[in-house]
Amino acid sequence: MSFNISLSGLNAAQKDLDTTSNNIANVNTVGFKESRAEFADVYSASLFSNSKTQVGSGVSTSMVAQQFHQGSLQFTNNALDLAINGNGMFITTPEFGSQDYSYTRAGAFKLNDSNFMVDSQGNYLMALPVNEDGSVKSVSLSETKPIQIPQTAGQPKSTEEVRMSMNLPAAEGSHDPANFDPTDPTTYNNATSITIYDSLGEPHIQTQYFLKPTGGALNNDNQWITYVTIDDKPVDFADAAGVPLAAVNWDQDTNGDGVADGTQTAITPSGHVGAVISFDDTGNYLGSDPATMITQELGTGVNGAGVLGPGVDGTQRLDLKFDNPTQFASAFEVTALSQDGSTVGRLTNVEVSSDGLVNATYSNGTQEALGKVALARFANEQGLSQQGNTSWKSTQDSGVALVGEPNTGTFGNINSAALEQSNTDLTTELVDLISAQRNFQANSRALDISNQLQQNILQIR
């Protein structure tokens, strides 16, 4: 009997040594969770035995329990390195479309040849689908999908609308529109430019010129003429059908008495028509003539400006809108300037926020929300089945995976450019190693004594 008891003690001590050694071996393994060997005594008794004098039958290993407490974070320079500060676990799958889910705390992710986020074993990182504003569409394990980061962003979109807001200096001197020359800054007051795009995504420079005309009479000379060029070529304003306007007029005071006694056509020397914008005597915007400032077609058609080459949509027009411009006694200042076109963008940056939202930034200035990293937690983490490669699978003991968003409940938040280190405490493990060694030696000694006693009995004559 004593032999079996000592052997069970040796087996338990060996299991303790193995567990401790495995913890020490993985002290630098990202996402590793240390284990603890748990033991129980073996006791057997029959109906007719005396429990008061019954001796135990040794020890058995009841469980090697993994400890899922938080490991320390190591910060890196890779935005795709992710660490969880909380109880959640990353969800991965070995194949696209597979529902064979694994769960891990190791967040060393990278891009594969198809630009999907994968771990070192090629398993896909799963994410919750999101809307354009980054809000989650559905929180469900079956709805999760691998995260793919496209290298390019969308199709080219031609510019249809340019919006701007600015202050035109009230004290500026006036100029004769007949002398306007976009290449000569002395013939106009101010100018601003913006990049627009044609239907192929080709960029063009649209420049807006502002000129305070001589002889104006409306509201104490509070009128300006604006001209448009694209790639330094004049572009007319047009009517709803796209036909260039023949003339746009501003109120003129020819004799200087402050009363409008005639009109003047807002044209350039080459005959291209500008628009007139008007302010009241407090500097607030009244409107424009034409009221809707739409350019002629930019292509080479009958009514086209000829600024776009062949192979593009020549019917493209620009709708120019002012957002409450002012005419105050201060310097010229553009306070807002935007356009709605875009070219094909190349990937320039990837960011993962604390709530798990993966955002890609492209060279055309667009941002795209690609998904939100899905996290899972379990009612009983120690019931998970260890699979190797610092990953686990759910079992009946662990319960089903509960999926949620980072930064909600106890799932925890995401730290980008960081990795969770092993939660093994090396000092504690070395002390446990000494203790396990002593236990092994003590049980070996007990076995040796039992052997000596049996030899002594066998030698009795």
JOLINTA-V39848 format. One record per residue. N is the residue number from 1. RES is the residue in one letter. PSI is psi in radians with two decimals (* if undefined). OMEGA is omega in radians with two decimals (999 if undefined). Layout:
<<N	RES	PSI	OMEGA> <N	RES	PSI	OMEGA>>
//
This chain:
<<1	M	-0.76	-3.12> <2	S	-0.52	3.08> <3	F	-0.81	-3.11> <4	N	-0.67	3.12> <5	I	-0.81	3.14> <6	S	-0.68	3.11> <7	L	-0.69	3.11> <8	S	-0.65	3.09> <9	G	-0.69	3.08> <10	L	-0.75	3.12> <11	N	-0.71	3.13> <12	A	-0.76	3.12> <13	A	-0.66	3.11> <14	Q	-0.72	3.10> <15	K	-0.70	3.11> <16	D	-0.72	3.10> <17	L	-0.76	-3.13> <18	D	-0.75	-3.12> <19	T	-0.80	3.14> <20	T	-0.73	3.13> <21	S	-0.67	3.12> <22	N	-0.67	3.08> <23	N	-0.77	-3.13> <24	I	-0.69	-3.13> <25	A	-0.49	-3.08> <26	N	0.42	-3.09> <27	V	-0.39	3.12> <28	N	0.27	3.13> <29	T	2.12	-3.11> <30	V	2.27	3.07> <31	G	0.08	-3.11> <32	F	2.48	3.07> <33	K	2.18	-3.10> <34	E	2.73	3.13> <35	S	2.78	3.10> <36	R	2.17	3.10> <37	A	2.17	-3.14> <38	E	2.35	-3.01> <39	F	2.75	3.08> <40	A	2.55	3.12> <41	D	2.69	3.11> <42	V	2.14	-3.10> <43	Y	2.23	3.12> <44	S	2.42	3.11> <45	A	2.58	3.12> <46	S	3.07	-3.09> <47	L	-0.59	-3.03> <48	F	0.14	3.11> <49	S	2.79	3.14> <50	N	1.87	-3.09> <51	S	-0.37	-3.12> <52	K	-0.43	-3.10> <53	T	0.05	-3.10> <54	Q	2.33	3.11> <55	V	2.48	3.09> <56	G	2.82	-3.08> <57	S	0.26	3.08> <58	G	-2.59	-3.05> <59	V	2.64	3.07> <60	S	2.71	3.08> <61	T	2.00	-3.12> <62	S	-0.56	-3.10> <63	M	2.52	2.90> <64	V	1.73	-2.98> <65	A	2.23	3.08> <66	Q	2.52	-3.10> <67	Q	2.00	-2.99> <68	F	0.44	3.10> <69	H	2.82	-3.01> <70	Q	2.36	2.99> <71	G	2.86	3.12> <72	S	2.74	-3.11> <73	L	2.38	3.04> <74	Q	2.14	-3.06> <75	F	2.49	-3.07> <76	T	-3.05	3.09> <77	N	0.21	-3.10> <78	N	2.03	-3.10> <79	A	-0.35	-3.14> <80	L	-0.08	2.98> <81	D	2.12	-3.06> <82	L	2.46	3.08> <83	A	2.49	3.13> <84	I	2.24	3.03> <85	N	1.52	-3.05> <86	G	-2.78	-3.02> <87	N	-0.10	-3.06> <88	G	2.94	3.10> <89	M	2.53	3.05> <90	F	2.62	3.11> <91	I	2.24	3.12> <92	T	2.79	3.08> <93	T	2.52	-3.02> <94	P	-0.39	-3.07> <95	E	2.64	3.11> <96	F	2.20	-3.14> <97	G	-0.10	-3.13> <98	S	2.59	3.05> <99	Q	0.38	3.05> <100	D	1.42	-2.97> <101	Y	2.47	2.96> <102	S	2.82	-3.06> <103	Y	2.40	-3.03> <104	T	2.77	3.00> <105	R	-0.07	-3.14> <106	A	2.01	-3.02> <107	G	0.50	3.12> <108	A	1.50	-3.09> <109	F	2.78	-3.14> <110	K	3.09	3.11> <111	L	2.39	3.05> <112	N	-2.96	-3.06> <113	D	-0.20	3.09> <114	S	0.25	3.10> <115	N	0.50	2.99> <116	F	2.53	3.06> <117	M	2.13	-3.10> <118	V	2.84	3.04> <119	D	-3.02	-3.07> <120	S	-0.32	3.11> <121	Q	0.04	-3.14> <122	G	0.18	3.11> <123	N	2.41	-3.09> <124	Y	2.35	3.02> <125	L	2.28	-3.06> <126	M	2.55	-3.11> <127	A	2.74	3.06> <128	L	2.44	3.12> <129	P	2.53	-3.09> <130	V	2.78	3.00> <131	N	3.10	-3.11> <132	E	-0.54	-3.13> <133	D	0.06	3.10> <134	G	-0.06	3.10> <135	S	2.55	-3.06> <136	V	2.35	3.11> <137	K	-0.78	-3.07> <138	S	2.38	3.10> <139	V	1.62	-3.11> <140	S	2.45	3.13> <141	L	-0.65	-3.12> <142	S	-0.33	-3.13> <143	E	-0.13	-3.13> <144	T	2.59	-3.13> <145	K	2.68	3.06> <146	P	2.62	-3.14> <147	I	2.07	3.06> <148	Q	2.33	-3.12> <149	I	1.76	-3.12> <150	P	2.50	3.09> <151	Q	-0.35	3.11> <152	T	2.76	-3.10> <153	A	1.87	2.91> <154	G	-2.97	3.12> <155	Q	2.69	3.06> <156	P	2.56	3.10> <157	K	2.15	-3.13> <158	S	2.56	3.13> <159	T	2.26	3.09> <160	E	-0.44	-3.05> <161	E	2.34	3.03> <162	V	2.20	-3.13> <163	R	2.49	3.14> <164	M	2.74	3.05> <165	S	2.41	-3.07> <166	M	2.95	2.97> <167	N	2.21	3.06> <168	L	2.17	-3.03> <169	P	2.17	-3.10> <170	A	-0.51	-3.05> <171	A	0.11	-3.12> <172	E	2.59	3.05> <173	G	2.86	-3.08> <174	S	2.84	3.14> <175	H	2.67	3.10> <176	D	2.07	-3.13> <177	P	-0.45	-3.14> <178	A	-0.35	-3.13> <179	N	0.07	-3.06> <180	F	2.25	3.10> <181	D	1.98	-3.09> <182	P	-0.31	3.12> <183	T	-0.10	-3.10> <184	D	1.78	-3.09> <185	P	-0.28	-3.13> <186	T	-0.11	-3.09> <187	T	0.02	3.09> <188	Y	2.99	-3.05> <189	N	-0.92	-3.05> <190	N	2.86	3.10> <191	A	2.67	3.04> <192	T	2.66	-3.05> <193	S	2.74	3.08> <194	I	2.63	3.10> <195	T	2.21	3.06> <196	I	2.98	-3.05> <197	Y	2.50	3.05> <198	D	-3.02	-3.02> <199	S	-0.29	3.10> <200	L	0.03	-3.12> <201	G	0.16	3.12> <202	E	2.29	-3.11> <203	P	2.59	3.05> <204	H	2.64	-3.13> <205	I	2.02	3.05> <206	Q	2.23	-3.12> <207	T	2.34	3.12> <208	Q	2.14	-3.14> <209	Y	2.51	3.13> <210	F	2.23	-3.07> <211	L	2.23	3.06> <212	K	1.97	-3.00> <213	P	2.63	3.06> <214	T	2.58	3.04> <215	G	0.21	3.12> <216	G	2.62	-3.07> <217	A	-0.37	-3.03> <218	L	2.22	3.06> <219	N	0.97	3.10> <220	N	0.81	3.03> <221	D	0.72	-3.11> <222	N	0.89	3.08> <223	Q	2.59	3.09> <224	W	2.68	3.02> <225	I	2.36	3.10> <226	T	2.36	3.10> <227	Y	2.71	-3.12> <228	V	2.34	2.95> <229	T	2.64	3.03> <230	I	2.12	-3.03> <231	D	0.71	3.09> <232	D	0.23	3.08> <233	K	2.25	-3.12> <234	P	2.47	3.11> <235	V	2.26	-3.12> <236	D	2.75	2.86> <237	F	2.68	-3.00> <238	A	2.95	3.08> <239	D	-3.05	-3.07> <240	A	-0.47	-3.13> <241	A	-0.05	3.13> <242	G	0.08	3.14> <243	V	2.23	-3.13> <244	P	2.45	3.13> <245	L	2.49	3.14> <246	A	-0.57	-3.11> <247	A	2.61	2.98> <248	V	2.32	-2.98> <249	N	2.67	2.96> <250	W	2.72	-3.11> <251	D	2.33	-3.06> <252	Q	2.42	3.06> <253	D	1.68	-3.02> <254	T	-0.45	-3.09> <255	N	0.03	3.03> <256	G	0.35	-3.14> <257	D	0.13	3.11> <258	G	0.15	-3.13> <259	V	2.33	3.13> <260	A	2.09	-3.12> <261	D	0.29	3.12> <262	G	-3.11	3.12> <263	T	2.81	3.12> <264	Q	2.33	-3.13> <265	T	2.27	-3.11> <266	A	1.42	-3.11> <267	I	2.82	3.03> <268	T	2.96	3.11> <269	P	-0.52	-3.13> <270	S	0.06	3.06> <271	G	0.04	3.14> <272	H	2.40	-2.96> <273	V	2.34	3.01> <274	G	3.08	3.11> <275	A	2.68	3.12> <276	V	2.26	3.05> <277	I	2.46	-2.99> <278	S	2.57	3.09> <279	F	2.75	3.04> <280	D	-3.09	-3.04> <281	D	0.09	2.99> <282	T	0.13	3.07> <283	G	0.15	-3.13> <284	N	2.60	-3.04> <285	Y	2.25	3.08> <286	L	-0.64	-3.10> <287	G	-2.90	-3.07> <288	S	2.86	3.04> <289	D	1.91	0.11> <290	P	2.70	-3.08> <291	A	-0.68	3.06> <292	T	1.98	-3.05> <293	M	1.61	3.10> <294	I	2.35	-3.11> <295	T	2.90	2.97> <296	Q	2.96	3.07> <297	E	2.52	-3.03> <298	L	-0.16	-3.11> <299	G	-2.74	-3.06> <300	T	0.38	3.14> <301	G	-2.98	-3.08> <302	V	-0.75	-3.13> <303	N	0.29	-3.03> <304	G	2.75	3.12> <305	A	-0.24	3.10> <306	G	0.43	-3.13> <307	V	-0.19	3.10> <308	L	2.44	-3.13> <309	G	-3.12	-3.14> <310	P	2.73	3.08> <311	G	-0.02	3.11> <312	V	2.99	3.11> <313	D	1.79	-3.08> <314	G	-0.17	-3.14> <315	T	0.04	-3.13> <316	Q	2.35	3.08> <317	R	2.76	3.13> <318	L	2.26	3.04> <319	D	1.93	-3.08> <320	L	2.15	-3.07> <321	K	2.39	3.07> <322	F	2.27	3.09> <323	D	1.52	3.08> <324	N	1.05	3.02> <325	P	2.87	-3.11> <326	T	2.83	2.99> <327	Q	1.49	-3.14> <328	F	2.94	-3.14> <329	A	1.09	3.08> <330	S	3.04	-3.05> <331	A	2.79	3.05> <332	F	2.26	-3.10> <333	E	2.20	3.04> <334	V	2.04	-3.09> <335	T	-0.27	3.09> <336	A	2.42	3.14> <337	L	2.05	-3.09> <338	S	2.82	3.07> <339	Q	2.77	-2.97> <340	D	0.17	3.13> <341	G	2.98	3.11> <342	S	2.74	3.03> <343	T	3.10	3.09> <344	V	2.23	-3.11> <345	G	2.53	3.04> <346	R	2.49	-3.10> <347	L	2.21	3.13> <348	T	-0.42	-3.08> <349	N	2.60	3.05> <350	V	2.28	3.12> <351	E	2.50	3.04> <352	V	2.04	-3.08> <353	S	3.02	-3.12> <354	S	-0.40	3.09> <355	D	0.22	3.02> <356	G	0.05	-3.11> <357	L	2.17	3.13> <358	V	2.03	-3.12> <359	N	2.29	3.06> <360	A	2.35	3.10> <361	T	2.40	-3.05> <362	Y	2.83	-3.02> <363	S	-0.31	3.10> <364	N	0.16	3.08> <365	G	-0.02	-3.14> <366	T	2.66	3.03> <367	Q	2.48	-3.11> <368	E	2.19	3.05> <369	A	2.04	-3.00> <370	L	-0.33	-3.11> <371	G	2.95	3.10> <372	K	2.16	-3.09> <373	V	2.19	-3.14> <374	A	2.42	3.07> <375	L	2.59	3.12> <376	A	2.59	3.01> <377	R	2.88	-3.03> <378	F	2.64	3.10> <379	A	-0.63	-3.13> <380	N	1.62	-3.11> <381	E	-0.60	-3.10> <382	Q	-0.15	3.05> <383	G	-0.05	3.11> <384	L	2.59	3.12> <385	S	2.10	-3.10> <386	Q	2.31	-3.07> <387	Q	-0.08	-3.01> <388	G	2.96	-3.08> <389	N	0.63	-3.13> <390	T	0.82	3.10> <391	S	2.75	-3.11> <392	W	2.82	3.02> <393	K	2.67	-3.12> <394	S	2.63	3.10> <395	T	3.12	3.06> <396	Q	-0.57	-3.14> <397	D	-0.61	-3.10> <398	S	-0.46	-3.01> <399	G	2.96	-3.11> <400	V	2.72	3.13> <401	A	2.27	3.03> <402	L	2.04	-3.02> <403	V	2.45	3.10> <404	G	3.14	3.12> <405	E	2.56	2.97> <406	P	2.68	3.14> <407	N	0.31	3.06> <408	T	2.47	3.10> <409	G	-2.36	-3.14> <410	T	0.23	-3.12> <411	F	-0.51	-3.12> <412	G	3.00	3.14> <413	N	2.86	-3.09> <414	I	2.33	3.00> <415	N	1.97	3.10> <416	S	2.67	-3.10> <417	A	0.74	3.11> <418	A	2.67	3.09> <419	L	2.48	3.07> <420	E	2.14	3.13> <421	Q	2.92	3.04> <422	S	2.47	3.12> <423	N	0.28	3.10> <424	T	2.25	3.03> <425	D	1.85	-3.00> <426	L	-0.66	-3.13> <427	T	-0.80	3.12> <428	T	-0.70	-3.12> <429	E	-0.66	3.13> <430	L	-0.65	3.06> <431	V	-0.75	3.10> <432	D	-0.60	3.13> <433	L	-0.73	3.11> <434	I	-0.75	3.14> <435	S	-0.76	3.13> <436	A	-0.66	3.10> <437	Q	-0.76	3.12> <438	R	-0.72	3.10> <439	N	-0.71	3.13> <440	F	-0.76	3.13> <441	Q	-0.71	-3.13> <442	A	-0.75	3.11> <443	N	-0.60	3.05> <444	S	-0.70	3.12> <445	R	-0.73	3.10> <446	A	-0.70	3.10> <447	L	-0.70	3.13> <448	D	-0.72	3.12> <449	I	-0.74	3.09> <450	S	-0.68	3.11> <451	N	-0.74	3.13> <452	Q	-0.71	3.11> <453	L	-0.71	3.12> <454	Q	-0.62	3.07> <455	Q	-0.68	3.11> <456	N	-0.70	3.11> <457	I	-0.70	-3.13> <458	L	-0.41	-3.11> <459	Q	-0.07	3.13> <460	I	2.28	3.12> <461	R	*	999>>
//
